[in-house]
Amino acid sequence: MGESWLLCATMTCNYIKALDLVRDGHWDDSHEMVQACTDPLSFLIHAYLHRIEGDFENANFWYQRAGEDMRPNSLADELSRLYALAKAV
């Protein structure tokens, strides 16, 4: 387990960093960061990552873990929503 596991084990995930990474095209780095976290916002970000790759079954699994249904919004709208949620934490 890498540094991302340690961060998630000792404090909340750095949601903004995870979102910035995926926004900037670093899907794998963002995925590594959130997959080790066990909170609802991390689950939502994880779901979003799988929506990007078109893996809707996996995305739906992570939305369900977060207690939500997958929204019919665009990827851009979902990213904006996630940023707003992350900034509210």
N, C-alpha and C positions, 0 to 999 in steps of 0.2 A: 504494500500500500504506500502511496506517495504522500507528499505533503498535504494534498487536498483532504485526505482522510484525517490527518491530525487537526487541520483547521476546523473541520466539521465536528470532530469529536470534542473539541474544547470550546467552541463558540459557534454562532450561526454561520451559515455559508455567506460568502461574499457574493451576494446575488448580482450586484451591479457588475462586478468583474466577470462573472459567468455570462451575463448578457452581453457585455462588451466584447468578450471573446467570440461568441457566436456571431454577433453583428459584424465583426471584423473578419469572419471566415475561418475561425479557429474552432470548428465544431468539436473535434476530438478533445481539445483542452477543456472546453466548457463541459462536455459530457463527463470527463474524468472528475471534474470538480463537483458536479451535482450528483453523480451516481453514488457517491459516498455519504451523502447527506440524507437525513430522514425526517425532514419537516415538509409541510404542505407546499410552501413556495418552491422549494427545491424540486418537489415532485412535478409542479407545474412547469418549471423550466425544463425538466427532463422530458416531459410530455411534448413541449414545444420543439425540442431538439429532434424528437422522432417524427413530428409532423414535417419538419424541414426535409428529412430524408425520405418522406413518403411512407413511412412505416406506421400507418394509422392504427393498426391493432395494438402495437406497442405503445403508441401515443395515448390511445384510449385507456390502456391499463394504468398509465401514470396519472392521467386526469382522474380516474376513479380513485386511485390511492390518495389524491389530493382532495377528494370529496366533491369533485366537479364532473360535469359532462364536457366532452370536447365541443367547443364552440364552433359555429359555422362562419367565423370571421376569417379574414385574410391573415397570412403570416405577419404582414406588417402591422396590422391592428393588434394581433396577439402580442407581438414584441412590445408595442407601446403599452399595452395593458400590463404586461409583466414588469416593465420598467416602473410604471406607476405603483404597482404593488410593492416592488423592491424599495422604492424611495419612501414608502409609507412605513416601513419597518423600522 
